[in-house]
């Protein structure tokens, strides 16, 4: 039990700030932080070491936040979900309104299937769930998602909005 306490002490502030950036609610962020570590304790045996422990904990926190949205029908801004979708790191600063508008316009240029895949990914669906609903292989959903994110980033870089 000492090791989980060390993890909690070491990562709690970072995870709390991350959750606070998502919820904008200190009380809810504290609750989600607790749930994150409870979930980590109960699923530590599934941690395979394919990522850092910090990345794993942030993934749990993100999933807990998404579950909370679905469970409580907590209202979330579309920009918050887009920020999660396009960011490579949890430390990325908030995305500007101008950039979000441009991302929406860029996505509208893509075919319906790509828009559906991206939309489902933004909403937190797994690639397996997306593949099943869209009627494609899981790997195809991953490739479409990856290429779309890369295309968006390239377009934003060209326009100086990155």
DSSP file (Angstrom, degrees, kcal/mol; ACC not computed):
  #  RESIDUE AA STRUCTURE BP1 BP2  ACC     N-H-->O    O-->H-N    N-H-->O    O-->H-N    TCO  KAPPA ALPHA  PHI   PSI    X-CA   Y-CA   Z-CA
    1    1 A X     >        0   0    0      0, 0.0     4,-1.6     0, 0.0     5,-0.1   0.000 360.0 360.0 360.0 -23.5    0.0    0.0    0.0
    2    2 A X  H  >  +     0   0    0      1,-0.2     4,-2.0     2,-0.2     5,-0.1   0.870 360.0  56.4 -63.2 -36.5    3.0    2.3    0.5
    3    3 A X  H  > S+     0   0    0      1,-0.2     4,-2.3     2,-0.2    -1,-0.2   0.906 105.8  49.0 -65.4 -41.5    3.7    2.4   -3.2
    4    4 A X  H  > S+     0   0    0      1,-0.2     4,-2.6     2,-0.2    -1,-0.2   0.860 109.0  54.2 -67.1 -33.4    0.3    3.6   -4.2
    5    5 A X  H  X S+     0   0    0     -4,-1.6     4,-2.7     2,-0.2    -1,-0.2   0.904 108.1  49.6 -64.1 -40.4    0.6    6.3   -1.5
    6    6 A X  H  X S+     0   0    0     -4,-2.0     4,-2.3     2,-0.2    -2,-0.2   0.920 111.2  49.0 -63.3 -43.6    3.9    7.4   -3.1
    7    7 A X  H  X S+     0   0    0     -4,-2.3     4,-2.6     2,-0.2     5,-0.3   0.923 111.6  49.8 -60.7 -43.7    2.2    7.5   -6.5
    8    8 A X  H  X S+     0   0    0     -4,-2.6     4,-2.2     1,-0.2    -2,-0.2   0.945 112.8  45.7 -60.3 -48.8   -0.7    9.5   -5.1
    9    9 A X  H  < S+     0   0    0     -4,-2.7     4,-0.3     1,-0.2    -1,-0.2   0.867 116.7  46.0 -63.4 -36.2    1.6   12.0   -3.5
   10   10 A X  H  < S+     0   0    0     -4,-2.3     4,-0.2    -5,-0.2    -1,-0.2   0.872 126.4  24.1 -76.7 -38.0    3.8   12.3   -6.6
   11   11 A X  H  X S+     0   0    0     -4,-2.6     4,-2.5    -5,-0.2     5,-0.3   0.541  92.5  93.7-108.8  -8.8    1.1   12.7   -9.2
   12   12 A X  H  X S+     0   0    0     -4,-2.2     4,-2.8    -5,-0.3     5,-0.2   0.884  87.5  48.6 -58.0 -43.1   -2.0   14.1   -7.4
   13   13 A X  H  > S+     0   0    0     -4,-0.3     4,-2.5     2,-0.2    -1,-0.2   0.921 113.2  46.9 -65.1 -43.3   -1.3   17.7   -8.1
   14   14 A X  H  > S+     0   0    0     -4,-0.2     4,-2.1     2,-0.2    -1,-0.2   0.929 116.0  44.4 -62.8 -45.1   -0.7   17.2  -11.9
   15   15 A X  H  X S+     0   0    0     -4,-2.5     4,-2.8     2,-0.2     5,-0.2   0.896 112.1  52.7 -68.7 -39.3   -3.8   15.0  -12.2
   16   16 A X  H  X S+     0   0    0     -4,-2.8     4,-2.9    -5,-0.3    -2,-0.2   0.939 110.1  48.0 -59.7 -46.8   -5.9   17.4  -10.2
   17   17 A X  H  X S+     0   0    0     -4,-2.5     4,-2.1     2,-0.2    -2,-0.2   0.898 111.9  50.7 -61.9 -39.6   -4.8   20.3  -12.4
   18   18 A X  H  X S+     0   0    0     -4,-2.1     4,-1.2     2,-0.2    -2,-0.2   0.944 112.7  45.0 -61.4 -49.2   -5.6   18.3  -15.5
   19   19 A X  H  X S+     0   0    0     -4,-2.8     4,-2.9     1,-0.2     5,-0.3   0.884 111.1  54.0 -64.1 -38.2   -9.0   17.4  -14.2
   20   20 A X  H  X S+     0   0    0     -4,-2.9     4,-2.6     1,-0.2    -1,-0.2   0.875 105.1  54.0 -63.7 -37.0   -9.6   21.0  -13.2
   21   21 A X  H  < S+     0   0    0     -4,-2.1    -1,-0.2    -5,-0.2    -2,-0.2   0.808 114.4  42.7 -66.5 -27.6   -8.8   22.1  -16.7
   22   22 A X  H  < S+     0   0    0     -4,-1.2    -2,-0.2    -3,-0.2    -1,-0.2   0.884 127.9  26.2 -82.7 -41.7  -11.4   19.7  -18.0
   23   23 A X  H  < S-     0   0    0     -4,-2.9    -3,-0.2    -5,-0.1    -2,-0.2   0.780  79.3-148.6 -94.9 -29.6  -14.2   20.3  -15.5
   24   24 A X     <  +     0   0    0     -4,-2.6     2,-0.4    -5,-0.3    -4,-0.1   0.803  68.7 108.1  58.1  30.7  -13.5   23.9  -14.4
   25   25 A X     >  -     0   0    0     -6,-0.2     4,-2.6    -5,-0.1     5,-0.2  -0.915  57.3-161.4-141.0 107.5  -15.0   22.7  -11.1
   26   26 A X  H  > S+     0   0    0     -2,-0.4     4,-2.0     1,-0.2     5,-0.1   0.878  92.4  48.4 -59.8 -40.4  -12.7   22.2   -8.1
   27   27 A X  H  > S+     0   0    0      2,-0.2     4,-2.1     1,-0.2    -1,-0.2   0.944 114.0  45.3 -66.7 -47.6  -15.1   20.0   -6.1
   28   28 A X  H  > S+     0   0    0      1,-0.2     4,-2.8     2,-0.2     5,-0.2   0.892 110.6  55.3 -62.3 -39.0  -15.8   17.7   -9.1
   29   29 A X  H  X S+     0   0    0     -4,-2.6     4,-2.2     1,-0.2    -1,-0.2   0.897 106.9  50.0 -61.9 -40.3  -12.1   17.6   -9.9
   30   30 A X  H  X S+     0   0    0     -4,-2.0     4,-2.2     2,-0.2    -1,-0.2   0.922 111.6  48.8 -62.4 -44.2  -11.3   16.4   -6.3
   31   31 A X  H  X S+     0   0    0     -4,-2.1     4,-2.4     1,-0.2    -2,-0.2   0.929 112.8  46.8 -61.1 -45.7  -14.0   13.7   -6.7
   32   32 A X  H  X S+     0   0    0     -4,-2.8     4,-2.3     1,-0.2    -1,-0.2   0.847 108.7  56.1 -67.2 -33.2  -12.7   12.6  -10.0
   33   33 A X  H  X S+     0   0    0     -4,-2.2     4,-1.9    -5,-0.2    -1,-0.2   0.929 108.6  47.4 -61.7 -45.5   -9.1   12.6   -8.6
   34   34 A X  H  X S+     0   0    0     -4,-2.2     4,-2.3     1,-0.2    -2,-0.2   0.931 112.1  49.3 -61.1 -45.8  -10.2   10.2   -5.9
   35   35 A X  H  X S+     0   0    0     -4,-2.4     4,-2.8     1,-0.2    -1,-0.2   0.876 106.7  57.5 -61.2 -37.3  -12.0    8.0   -8.4
   36   36 A X  H  X S+     0   0    0     -4,-2.3     4,-2.2     1,-0.2    -1,-0.2   0.934 110.6  41.3 -59.2 -47.2   -8.9    7.9  -10.6
   37   37 A X  H  X S+     0   0    0     -4,-1.9     4,-2.3     2,-0.2    -1,-0.2   0.834 112.9  53.5 -75.0 -31.0   -6.7    6.5   -7.8
   38   38 A X  H  X S+     0   0    0     -4,-2.3     4,-2.2     2,-0.2    -2,-0.2   0.939 111.6  46.7 -63.3 -45.3   -9.4    4.1   -6.6
   39   39 A X  H  X S+     0   0    0     -4,-2.8     4,-1.4     1,-0.2    -2,-0.2   0.899 111.0  52.3 -62.1 -41.0   -9.6    2.8  -10.2
   40   40 A X  H  X S+     0   0    0     -4,-2.2     4,-0.6    -5,-0.2    -1,-0.2   0.906 108.8  50.3 -62.2 -41.9   -5.7    2.7  -10.4
   41   41 A X  H >< S+     0   0    0     -4,-2.3     3,-0.7     1,-0.2     4,-0.2   0.923 113.2  45.3 -62.2 -44.6   -5.6    0.6   -7.2
   42   42 A X  H 3< S+     0   0    0     -4,-2.2    -1,-0.2     1,-0.2    -2,-0.2   0.700 122.3  36.2 -75.6 -18.0   -8.2   -1.9   -8.5
   43   43 A X  H >< S+     0   0    0     -4,-1.4     3,-1.8    -5,-0.2     4,-0.4   0.221  77.4 111.9-119.9  16.6   -6.6   -2.2  -11.9
   44   44 A X  G X< S+     0   0    0     -3,-0.7     3,-1.4    -4,-0.6    -1,-0.1   0.821  73.1  63.9 -59.5 -31.2   -2.9   -2.0  -11.2
   45   45 A X  G 3  S+     0   0    0      1,-0.3    -1,-0.3    -4,-0.2    -2,-0.1   0.716  98.3  56.2 -67.0 -18.7   -2.5   -5.7  -12.1
   46   46 A X  G <  S+     0   0    0     -3,-1.8     2,-0.5     2,-0.0    -1,-0.3   0.535  77.5 111.2 -89.1  -7.1   -3.5   -4.7  -15.7
   47   47 A X    <   -     0   0    0     -3,-1.4     6,-0.0    -4,-0.4    -3,-0.0  -0.569  45.4-176.1 -69.7 118.0   -0.8   -2.1  -16.0
   48   48 A X        -     0   0    0     -2,-0.5    -1,-0.2     0, 0.0    -3,-0.0   0.487  38.9-118.4 -98.4  -5.0    1.6   -3.6  -18.6
   49   49 A X  S    S+     0   0    0      3,-0.1     4,-0.1     1,-0.1    -2,-0.1   0.661  74.0 130.4  77.4  14.7    4.3   -0.9  -18.5
   50   50 A X  S    S+     0   0    0      2,-0.1     2,-0.3     6,-0.0    -1,-0.1   0.633  78.8  21.5 -75.8 -12.8    3.8    0.0  -22.2
   51   51 A X  S    S-     0   0    0      1,-0.0     2,-0.1     0, 0.0    -2,-0.0  -0.854 103.6 -77.4-138.5 175.2    3.6    3.6  -21.1
   52   52 A X     >  -     0   0    0     -2,-0.3     4,-2.2     1,-0.1     5,-0.2  -0.370  40.9-114.9 -72.0 159.6    4.8    5.5  -18.1
   53   53 A X  H  > S+     0   0    0      1,-0.2     4,-2.6     2,-0.2     5,-0.2   0.862 118.3  56.1 -61.6 -35.2    2.8    5.3  -14.9
   54   54 A X  H  > S+     0   0    0      2,-0.2     4,-2.6     1,-0.2    -1,-0.2   0.934 107.3  47.3 -63.2 -46.4    2.0    9.0  -15.3
   55   55 A X  H  > S+     0   0    0      1,-0.2     4,-2.2     2,-0.2    -2,-0.2   0.908 112.2  50.9 -60.5 -42.3    0.6    8.4  -18.8
   56   56 A X  H  X S+     0   0    0     -4,-2.2     4,-2.1     2,-0.2    -2,-0.2   0.922 111.2  47.4 -61.6 -45.6   -1.4    5.5  -17.5
   57   57 A X  H  X S+     0   0    0     -4,-2.6     4,-2.6     1,-0.2    -2,-0.2   0.897 111.1  50.9 -64.6 -40.7   -2.8    7.5  -14.6
   58   58 A X  H  X S+     0   0    0     -4,-2.6     4,-2.5     2,-0.2    -1,-0.2   0.874 108.5  53.0 -64.8 -35.9   -3.7   10.4  -16.9
   59   59 A X  H  X S+     0   0    0     -4,-2.2     4,-2.4     2,-0.2    -2,-0.2   0.910 109.5  48.1 -63.6 -42.1   -5.5    8.0  -19.1
   60   60 A X  H  X S+     0   0    0     -4,-2.1     4,-2.8     2,-0.2    -2,-0.2   0.931 111.3  50.7 -62.2 -45.5   -7.5    6.7  -16.2
   61   61 A X  H  X S+     0   0    0     -4,-2.6     4,-2.4     1,-0.2    -2,-0.2   0.915 110.5  49.4 -59.7 -43.6   -8.4   10.3  -15.2
   62   62 A X  H  X S+     0   0    0     -4,-2.5     4,-2.6     1,-0.2    -1,-0.2   0.927 112.4  47.3 -61.4 -45.7   -9.5   11.1  -18.7
   63   63 A X  H  X S+     0   0    0     -4,-2.4     4,-2.7     2,-0.2    -2,-0.2   0.893 110.7  51.4 -65.2 -39.4  -11.7    8.0  -18.8
   64   64 A X  H  X S+     0   0    0     -4,-2.8     4,-2.3     2,-0.2    -1,-0.2   0.921 111.0  49.3 -61.6 -43.4  -13.2    8.8  -15.4
   65   65 A X  H  X S+     0   0    0     -4,-2.4     4,-2.0     2,-0.2    -2,-0.2   0.924 111.9  47.8 -61.1 -45.7  -14.0   12.3  -16.6
   66   66 A X  H  X S+     0   0    0     -4,-2.6     4,-2.2     1,-0.2    -2,-0.2   0.899 111.3  50.7 -64.2 -40.1  -15.6   10.9  -19.8
   67   67 A X  H  X S+     0   0    0     -4,-2.7     4,-3.1     1,-0.2    -1,-0.2   0.894 108.5  53.0 -62.6 -39.1  -17.7    8.4  -17.8
   68   68 A X  H  X S+     0   0    0     -4,-2.3     4,-2.7     2,-0.2     6,-0.6   0.890 107.2  51.7 -63.3 -39.6  -18.8   11.2  -15.5
   69   69 A X  H  X>S+     0   0    0     -4,-2.0     4,-1.1     1,-0.2     5,-0.7   0.946 114.9  41.9 -61.1 -48.2  -20.0   13.2  -18.5
   70   70 A X  H  <5S+     0   0    0     -4,-2.2    -2,-0.2     2,-0.2    -1,-0.2   0.906 117.9  46.6 -66.8 -41.6  -22.0   10.3  -19.8
   71   71 A X  H  <5S+     0   0    0     -4,-3.1    -2,-0.2     1,-0.2    -3,-0.2   0.944 125.6  26.9 -67.5 -49.8  -23.3    9.3  -16.3
   72   72 A X  H  <5S-     0   0    0     -4,-2.7    -1,-0.2    -5,-0.2    -2,-0.2   0.446  98.3-124.9 -95.8  -0.6  -24.3   12.7  -15.1
   73   73 A X  T  <5 -     0   0    0     -4,-1.1    -3,-0.2    -5,-0.3    -4,-0.2   0.874  42.4-174.6  54.5  35.6  -25.0   14.3  -18.5
   74   74 A X      < -     0   0    0     -5,-0.7     2,-0.3    -6,-0.6    -1,-0.2  -0.423  28.1-114.0 -60.7 130.2  -22.5   17.0  -17.3
   75   75 A X        -     0   0    0     -2,-0.1     2,-0.4    -3,-0.1    -1,-0.1  -0.548  39.4-175.9 -75.5 129.4  -22.5   19.7  -20.0
   76   76 A X        -     0   0    0     -2,-0.3     2,-0.2    -7,-0.0   -53,-0.1  -0.960  26.7-114.8-126.7 142.6  -19.1   19.9  -21.7
   77   77 A X    >>  -     0   0    0     -2,-0.4     4,-1.3     1,-0.1     3,-0.9  -0.535  19.0-131.0 -75.0 139.4  -18.0   22.3  -24.3
   78   78 A X  H 3> S+     0   0    0      1,-0.3     4,-2.5    -2,-0.2     5,-0.2   0.858 108.7  61.6 -56.0 -36.1  -17.2   20.9  -27.7
   79   79 A X  H 3> S+     0   0    0      1,-0.2     4,-2.3     2,-0.2    -1,-0.3   0.833  98.2  56.6 -63.2 -31.7  -13.9   22.7  -27.6
   80   80 A X  H <> S+     0   0    0     -3,-0.9     4,-1.7     2,-0.2    -1,-0.2   0.923 110.0  44.1 -64.9 -43.2  -12.9   20.7  -24.5
   81   81 A X  H  X S+     0   0    0     -4,-1.3     4,-2.2     2,-0.2    -2,-0.2   0.903 112.8  51.5 -68.6 -40.6  -13.4   17.5  -26.4
   82   82 A X  H  X S+     0   0    0     -4,-2.5     4,-2.7     1,-0.2     5,-0.3   0.904 106.7  54.6 -61.4 -40.3  -11.7   18.8  -29.5
   83   83 A X  H  X S+     0   0    0     -4,-2.3     4,-1.6     1,-0.2    -1,-0.2   0.906 109.6  47.0 -60.8 -41.6   -8.7   19.8  -27.3
   84   84 A X  H  < S+     0   0    0     -4,-1.7    -1,-0.2     1,-0.2    -2,-0.2   0.898 112.3  51.7 -64.2 -39.4   -8.4   16.3  -26.0
   85   85 A X  H  < S+     0   0    0     -4,-2.2    -2,-0.2     1,-0.2    -1,-0.2   0.911 118.1  33.1 -66.2 -43.8   -8.7   14.9  -29.5
   86   86 A X  H  < S+     0   0    0     -4,-2.7    -1,-0.2    -5,-0.1    -2,-0.2   0.652  96.1  97.4 -92.9 -13.6   -6.0   17.0  -31.1
   87   87 A X     <  -     0   0    0     -4,-1.6     3,-0.1    -5,-0.3    -4,-0.0  -0.492  51.1-162.9 -81.5 145.8   -3.5   17.4  -28.3
   88   88 A X  S    S+     0   0    0     -2,-0.2     2,-0.3     1,-0.1    -1,-0.1   0.625  78.4  36.4 -93.8 -18.7   -0.5   15.2  -27.9
   89   89 A X  S >  S-     0   0    0      1,-0.1     3,-1.2     0, 0.0    -1,-0.1  -0.968  72.4-130.9-137.1 151.9    0.1   16.1  -24.3
   90   90 A X  T 3  S+     0   0    0     -2,-0.3    -1,-0.1     1,-0.2    -3,-0.0   0.643 105.3  65.0 -74.1 -13.0   -2.0   16.9  -21.4
   91   91 A X  T 3  S+     0   0    0      2,-0.0    -1,-0.2    -3,-0.0     2,-0.0   0.472  71.2 124.0 -88.0  -1.5    0.0   20.0  -20.7
   92   92 A X    <   -     0   0    0     -3,-1.2     3,-0.1     1,-0.1    -5,-0.1  -0.337  65.2-116.2 -62.3 138.7   -1.1   21.7  -23.9
   93   93 A X        -     0   0    0      1,-0.2    -1,-0.1    -2,-0.0    -2,-0.0  -0.183  45.4 -68.9 -71.8 168.4   -2.7   25.1  -23.3
   94   94 A X        -     0   0    0      1,-0.1     2,-0.3     0, 0.0    -1,-0.2  -0.234  53.0-115.5 -58.9 143.5   -6.3   25.9  -24.1
   95   95 A X        -     0   0    0    -16,-0.2    -1,-0.1    -3,-0.1   -12,-0.1  -0.629  31.9-115.2 -83.7 137.6   -7.1   26.0  -27.8
   96   96 A X     >  -     0   0    0     -2,-0.3     4,-2.3     1,-0.1     5,-0.2  -0.289  17.9-117.7 -71.5 156.8   -8.2   29.4  -29.0
   97   97 A X  H  > S+     0   0    0      1,-0.2     4,-2.7     2,-0.2     5,-0.2   0.898 115.9  54.6 -59.1 -42.1  -11.7   30.0  -30.3
   98   98 A X  H  > S+     0   0    0      1,-0.2     4,-2.0     2,-0.2    -1,-0.2   0.911 108.9  47.5 -59.2 -43.4  -10.3   30.9  -33.7
   99   99 A X  H  > S+     0   0    0      2,-0.2     4,-2.4     1,-0.2    -1,-0.2   0.901 111.0  51.1 -66.2 -41.4   -8.4   27.6  -33.9
  100  100 A X  H  X S+     0   0    0     -4,-2.3     4,-2.5     2,-0.2    -2,-0.2   0.913 109.0  50.8 -63.1 -42.9  -11.5   25.7  -32.9
  101  101 A X  H  X S+     0   0    0     -4,-2.7     4,-2.2     1,-0.2    -1,-0.2   0.910 111.0  49.3 -60.6 -40.9  -13.6   27.3  -35.5
  102  102 A X  H  X S+     0   0    0     -4,-2.0     4,-2.6    -5,-0.2    -2,-0.2   0.899 109.1  51.9 -66.2 -40.0  -10.9   26.4  -38.1
  103  103 A X  H  X S+     0   0    0     -4,-2.4     4,-2.7     2,-0.2    -2,-0.2   0.921 109.1  50.5 -62.1 -43.5  -10.8   22.8  -36.9
  104  104 A X  H  X S+     0   0    0     -4,-2.5     4,-1.8     1,-0.2    -1,-0.2   0.915 111.7  47.8 -60.3 -42.8  -14.6   22.6  -37.3
  105  105 A X  H  X S+     0   0    0     -4,-2.2     4,-0.6     2,-0.2    -2,-0.2   0.899 111.5  50.4 -66.2 -39.8  -14.4   24.0  -40.8
  106  106 A X  H >< S+     0   0    0     -4,-2.6     3,-1.3     1,-0.2     4,-0.4   0.931 109.8  50.0 -63.0 -44.9  -11.6   21.6  -41.7
  107  107 A X  H >< S+     0   0    0     -4,-2.7     3,-1.4     1,-0.3    -1,-0.2   0.850 102.2  61.7 -62.6 -33.3  -13.5   18.6  -40.4
  108  108 A X  H 3< S+     0   0    0     -4,-1.8    -1,-0.3     1,-0.3    -2,-0.2   0.699  96.2  61.9 -67.4 -16.7  -16.5   19.6  -42.4
  109  109 A X  T << S+     0   0    0     -3,-1.3    -1,-0.3    -4,-0.6    -2,-0.2   0.651  90.2  87.8 -80.3 -16.0  -14.4   19.2  -45.6
  110  110 A X  S <  S-     0   0    0     -3,-1.4     5,-0.0    -4,-0.4    -3,-0.0  -0.406  90.6 -91.1 -82.9 159.9  -13.9   15.5  -44.8
  111  111 A X     >  -     0   0    0     -2,-0.1     4,-2.4     1,-0.1     5,-0.2  -0.188  40.7-103.2 -66.8 163.9  -16.3   12.7  -45.9
  112  112 A X  H  > S+     0   0    0      1,-0.2     4,-2.5     2,-0.2     5,-0.2   0.866 119.6  53.0 -58.2 -41.5  -19.2   11.7  -43.7
  113  113 A X  H  > S+     0   0    0      2,-0.2     4,-2.5     1,-0.2    -1,-0.2   0.923 110.1  47.6 -63.5 -43.7  -17.5    8.5  -42.5
  114  114 A X  H  > S+     0   0    0      1,-0.2     4,-2.8     2,-0.2     5,-0.2   0.917 111.7  50.8 -62.7 -43.0  -14.4   10.3  -41.5
  115  115 A X  H  X S+     0   0    0     -4,-2.4     4,-2.8     1,-0.2    -1,-0.2   0.899 110.8  49.5 -60.4 -40.3  -16.5   12.9  -39.6
  116  116 A X  H  X S+     0   0    0     -4,-2.5     4,-2.5     2,-0.2    -2,-0.2   0.920 111.8  47.7 -65.5 -43.6  -18.3   10.1  -37.9
  117  117 A X  H  X S+     0   0    0     -4,-2.5     4,-2.3     2,-0.2    -2,-0.2   0.939 115.2  44.9 -62.7 -47.5  -15.1    8.4  -36.8
  118  118 A X  H  X S+     0   0    0     -4,-2.8     4,-2.7     1,-0.2    -2,-0.2   0.923 113.1  51.5 -63.2 -44.3  -13.6   11.7  -35.6
  119  119 A X  H  X S+     0   0    0     -4,-2.8     4,-1.6    -5,-0.2    -2,-0.2   0.907 111.6  46.3 -59.8 -43.2  -16.8   12.6  -33.8
  120  120 A X  H  <>S+     0   0    0     -4,-2.5     5,-2.5     2,-0.2     4,-0.3   0.880 111.9  51.3 -67.8 -37.0  -17.0    9.2  -32.0
  121  121 A X  H ><5S+     0   0    0     -4,-2.3     3,-1.5     1,-0.2    -2,-0.2   0.913 108.0  52.2 -65.6 -41.6  -13.4    9.5  -31.1
  122  122 A X  H 3<5S+     0   0    0     -4,-2.7    -1,-0.2     1,-0.3    -2,-0.2   0.862 106.3  55.1 -60.2 -36.1  -13.9   12.9  -29.6
  123  123 A X  T 3<5S-     0   0    0     -4,-1.6    -1,-0.3    -5,-0.2    -2,-0.2   0.483 125.3-102.6 -79.8  -1.9  -16.8   11.5  -27.6
  124  124 A X  T < 5 +     0   0    0     -3,-1.5    -3,-0.2    -4,-0.3    -2,-0.1   0.561  66.0 153.6  98.0   8.5  -14.5    8.9  -26.1
  125  125 A X      < -     0   0    0     -5,-2.5    -1,-0.3     1,-0.1     2,-0.1  -0.406  43.9-118.6 -69.2 147.2  -15.4    5.8  -28.0
  126  126 A X     >  -     0   0    0      1,-0.1     4,-2.4    -2,-0.1     5,-0.2  -0.395  24.5-110.8 -77.4 163.3  -12.8    3.1  -28.4
  127  127 A X  H  > S+     0   0    0      1,-0.2     4,-2.8     2,-0.2     5,-0.2   0.853 119.7  56.0 -64.6 -32.9  -11.5    2.2  -31.9
  128  128 A X  H  > S+     0   0    0      2,-0.2     4,-2.1     1,-0.2    -1,-0.2   0.923 109.1  46.0 -63.8 -43.9  -13.3   -1.2  -31.5
  129  129 A X  H  > S+     0   0    0      2,-0.2     4,-2.3     1,-0.2    -2,-0.2   0.901 113.6  49.4 -65.1 -41.1  -16.6    0.5  -30.8
  130  130 A X  H  X S+     0   0    0     -4,-2.4     4,-2.8     2,-0.2     5,-0.3   0.941 110.3  50.4 -62.8 -47.5  -16.1    2.9  -33.7
  131  131 A X  H  X>S+     0   0    0     -4,-2.8     4,-2.0     1,-0.2     5,-1.9   0.906 111.1  48.9 -58.3 -43.6  -15.2    0.0  -36.1
  132  132 A X  H  <5S+     0   0    0     -4,-2.1    -1,-0.2     1,-0.2    -2,-0.2   0.927 115.5  42.6 -63.3 -45.7  -18.3   -1.9  -35.1
  133  133 A X  H  <5S+     0   0    0     -4,-2.3    -2,-0.2     1,-0.2    -1,-0.2   0.862 119.9  41.6 -70.8 -36.1  -20.6    1.0  -35.5
  134  134 A X  H  <5S-     0   0    0     -4,-2.8    -1,-0.2    -5,-0.2    -2,-0.2   0.723 109.0-121.1 -85.7 -22.1  -19.1    2.3  -38.8
  135  135 A X  T  <5S+     0   0    0     -4,-2.0     2,-0.3    -5,-0.3    -3,-0.2   0.852  71.8 110.0  85.4  36.9  -18.7   -1.2  -40.3
  136  136 A X  S   <S-     0   0    0     -5,-1.9    -1,-0.3    -6,-0.2    -2,-0.1  -0.817  74.5 -81.7-131.7 173.0  -14.9   -1.2  -40.8
  137  137 A X     >  -     0   0    0     -2,-0.3     4,-1.8     1,-0.1     3,-0.2  -0.445  37.9-118.9 -74.8 152.9  -11.9   -2.9  -39.2
  138  138 A X  H  > S+     0   0    0      1,-0.2     4,-2.1     2,-0.2     5,-0.1   0.897 114.8  53.6 -58.2 -42.4  -10.5   -1.5  -36.0
  139  139 A X  H  > S+     0   0    0      1,-0.2     4,-2.5     2,-0.2    -1,-0.2   0.871 105.2  54.6 -63.2 -35.8   -7.1   -0.8  -37.6
  140  140 A X  H  > S+     0   0    0      1,-0.2     4,-2.6     2,-0.2    -1,-0.2   0.902 106.7  51.1 -63.7 -40.1   -8.9    1.2  -40.4
  141  141 A X  H  X S+     0   0    0     -4,-1.8     4,-2.4     1,-0.2    -2,-0.2   0.907 110.4  49.7 -62.4 -41.3  -10.6    3.4  -37.8
  142  142 A X  H  X S+     0   0    0     -4,-2.1     4,-2.9     2,-0.2    -2,-0.2   0.923 111.7  47.8 -61.9 -44.9   -7.2    4.0  -36.2
  143  143 A X  H  X S+     0   0    0     -4,-2.5     4,-3.0     2,-0.2     5,-0.3   0.928 112.5  47.9 -64.8 -45.5   -5.6    4.9  -39.5
  144  144 A X  H  X S+     0   0    0     -4,-2.6     4,-2.2     2,-0.2    -1,-0.2   0.922 114.1  47.7 -61.3 -44.0   -8.4    7.3  -40.5
  145  145 A X  H  X S+     0   0    0     -4,-2.4     4,-2.4    -5,-0.2    -2,-0.2   0.941 114.0  46.4 -61.5 -48.5   -8.3    8.9  -37.0
  146  146 A X  H  X S+     0   0    0     -4,-2.9     4,-2.6     1,-0.2    -2,-0.2   0.934 113.9  47.3 -61.4 -47.9   -4.5    9.3  -37.2
  147  147 A X  H  X S+     0   0    0     -4,-3.0     4,-2.6     1,-0.2    -1,-0.2   0.870 111.6  51.3 -64.8 -36.3   -4.4   10.7  -40.7
  148  148 A X  H  X S+     0   0    0     -4,-2.2     4,-2.6    -5,-0.3    -1,-0.2   0.931 111.2  47.1 -66.9 -44.6   -7.2   13.1  -39.9
  149  149 A X  H  X S+     0   0    0     -4,-2.4     4,-2.6     2,-0.2    -2,-0.2   0.927 113.9  48.0 -61.2 -44.0   -5.4   14.4  -36.8
  150  150 A X  H  X S+     0   0    0     -4,-2.6     4,-2.7     2,-0.2    -2,-0.2   0.912 111.8  50.1 -63.3 -41.9   -2.1   14.7  -38.8
  151  151 A X  H  X S+     0   0    0     -4,-2.6     4,-2.6     2,-0.2    -2,-0.2   0.916 111.0  49.1 -62.5 -44.4   -3.9   16.5  -41.7
  152  152 A X  H  X S+     0   0    0     -4,-2.6     4,-2.7     2,-0.2     5,-0.2   0.938 112.7  47.5 -60.6 -47.3   -5.6   19.0  -39.2
  153  153 A X  H  X S+     0   0    0     -4,-2.6     4,-2.5     1,-0.2    -2,-0.2   0.913 112.2  49.7 -62.1 -42.3   -2.2   19.7  -37.6
  154  154 A X  H  X S+     0   0    0     -4,-2.7     4,-2.5     2,-0.2    -1,-0.2   0.921 112.0  47.9 -62.2 -43.7   -0.5   20.2  -40.9
  155  155 A X  H  X S+     0   0    0     -4,-2.6     4,-1.7     1,-0.2    -2,-0.2   0.917 112.9  48.0 -63.6 -43.3   -3.2   22.5  -42.1
  156  156 A X  H  <>S+     0   0    0     -4,-2.7     5,-3.1     2,-0.2     6,-0.7   0.882 110.7  52.1 -65.3 -37.8   -3.1   24.5  -38.8
  157  157 A X  H ><5S+     0   0    0     -4,-2.5     3,-1.1     4,-0.2    -2,-0.2   0.930 108.4  50.8 -62.3 -45.1    0.7   24.7  -39.1
  158  158 A X  H 3<5S+     0   0    0     -4,-2.5    -1,-0.2     1,-0.3    -2,-0.2   0.859 113.5  45.5 -59.7 -35.9    0.5   26.0  -42.7
  159  159 A X  T 3<5S-     0   0    0     -4,-1.7    -1,-0.3    -5,-0.2    -2,-0.2   0.451 114.5-116.2 -89.3  -1.0   -1.9   28.7  -41.5
  160  160 A X  T < 5S+     0   0    0     -3,-1.1    -3,-0.2    -4,-0.5    -2,-0.1   0.758  83.3 117.2  74.0  24.4    0.1   29.6  -38.5
  161  161 A X      <       0   0    0     -5,-3.1    -4,-0.2    -6,-0.2    -5,-0.1   0.347 360.0 360.0-103.9   4.6   -2.6   28.5  -36.0
  162  162 A X              0   0    0     -6,-0.7    -1,-0.2    -5,-0.1    -5,-0.1   0.511 360.0 360.0 -78.1 360.0   -0.6   25.7  -34.3
